[in-house]
Amino acid sequence: MFKATVYVTIKQSVLDVQGTAVQGALHSMGFDEVEKVRIGKYLEVELNTDDRAAAEERLKAMCEKLLANTVIEDYRFELVQA
């Protein structure tokens, strides 16, 4: 069994409207040192397999088909044996 941690973020070339709004809110609260905020998603996925290569392949397919919008988002994952 493997446990995957998936991070999905807006591509650097895409305007992150949510991040900009959070940055503005932080500035209005006195956190002027905040230079930039990017918003993303964090997911934990458990895969019932002992084959690391198969787990990586399936996880990549999940990310590209559902978990990330690859037009505007990047993703990366970490895979550890549970």
N, C-alpha and C positions, 0 to 999 in steps of 0.2 A: 504494500500500500504506500502511496505517495501523497504528500501534502504540498499543494502549490499555493504560492502567494502571487497574485496577479496585480500589477500596477498599470492603470490606464490613464494616460494624460493627453491633454490637448497638444497637438503638434506646435512647435515653436513658431511656425509660420502662420498659425491661426490665432486670431484675436480671442483671448479668454475673457469674455464679458463678465462671467461670475467672479473670476479672479480680480478683475479691475474693480468690481463693486466691493469686494471684501477689502481690497487695499484701501479704497476710499473710506470705508467704514472704520478701518483701523486707524487711518490718519485722523479722522474726526474724533476718535477716542484718545488721541494723544500719542499714538504709536508712530511717530513721524519717521522713525528709522527704517520702517518697512519699505523696501525698494521695489519689490515685485511679488505678486501672489499668483500662483497657477493652481487651478482646482483640478482634481482627478478622482479616480475611483480606486478603491482597494478591495480585493476579493480574496477569499480563501476557498480553495477547492480541494476536496479529497478524492483521489482516484484509486479505485480498487484494482490495482495491477501491480505486479512485481517487476515488470519490464520497463526500465527507465526510458528507453528510446520510444516505446509505444506511448508512454505517458506524455512525453514531450510533444510527440506528433499529435496526439489527441488534444492536448491543451492548446497547441498552436491553432488547430482547427476551430476549437471553441472560441478562441479570441477573435479570429478572423471572421467567423460566421455570426457571432452574437455579442460577445463581451466588449469588443471595441469596434467603433466605426472607423475603419482604417483609412477613410478618406480624410478625416480631420483629427484622428487620435493615433497615438503611438501606444504600444504596450510592451511590457517585459514581464517575465515571471521567474520565480525562484522555485526550484523543486527539491524537496528533501524527503528522504524515506521516513515514513511514520512508524 
